[in-house]
Amino acid sequence: MPTIPRQPPPVVVARAVIVYQEKPRKPWRLWAFTAVLVALTIGVVLGQTVAFEPTYRSTANAQTPAPADVIQSLPSTAPAWPDEAHRLTAPLGTIKTRTLEVAATSATVLHVRSADLGDKLFDIATIDRSAVPKLTDTKAAAKVDLTKTGEAGTIGAEIQLNAKVAWTLKLTGGTSEQNVDMQAGGAKAITLAGGTAHAVLQLPPRPARCVCRWRARSAN
């Protein structure tokens, strides 16, 4: 009987593909990192805001002071008028009657009025710096004149007389304007003896006995 040689077992050739699947990473680490980064950013911004805010407020307050502070800090540049060089006064004392002559030959405007002057006999002031008042006082009468200073202006005077005194008023200097207002009282006698372009005399509605003499040449 013939012998059949035994065949070796067939060799199976195959290709195997091995796939490694990576485990999914947990996202909480990324979230934690993001949260820390956001917190740091917010902290830096808030820190800069707080550090800058006081400086800004103090600077703003310094640049915009209250209106009242501005007004109080402004220096007073306008001197009081009239000053001592352009004003004459005298105490009333016990004087009850008085004579005042206003020569003022260089004057342009003279305003005379009676008023309640308290303890002052009279108050005489020039209109501006173009003249200074000069007083010559005697027991019989007081005489007022105006001396030019050389400065530009209107040579004239504002004369106030105490209404409690009985005044004998004499205006002997020539002027452009004379205004005598004795409505508050105190007129005993008034003489207008100088030339003037315009003259006004005002007396109380029911004056006491007053002698008025008009010797001036007046346009009106």
Buried (B, 14 or more C-beta within 10 A) or exposed (E): EEEEEEEEEEEEEEEEEEEEEEEEEEEEEEEEEEEEEEEEEEEEEEEEEEEEEEEEEEEEEEEEEEEEEEEEEEEEEEEEEBEEEBBBBBEBEEEEEBBBBBBBEBBBBBBBBBBEBEEBBBBBBBBBBBBBBBBEEEEEEBBBBBEEBEEEBBBBBBBBBBBBBBBBBBBBBBBBBBBBBBBBBBBBBBBBBBBBBEBEBEBBEEBEEBEBEEEBEBEE
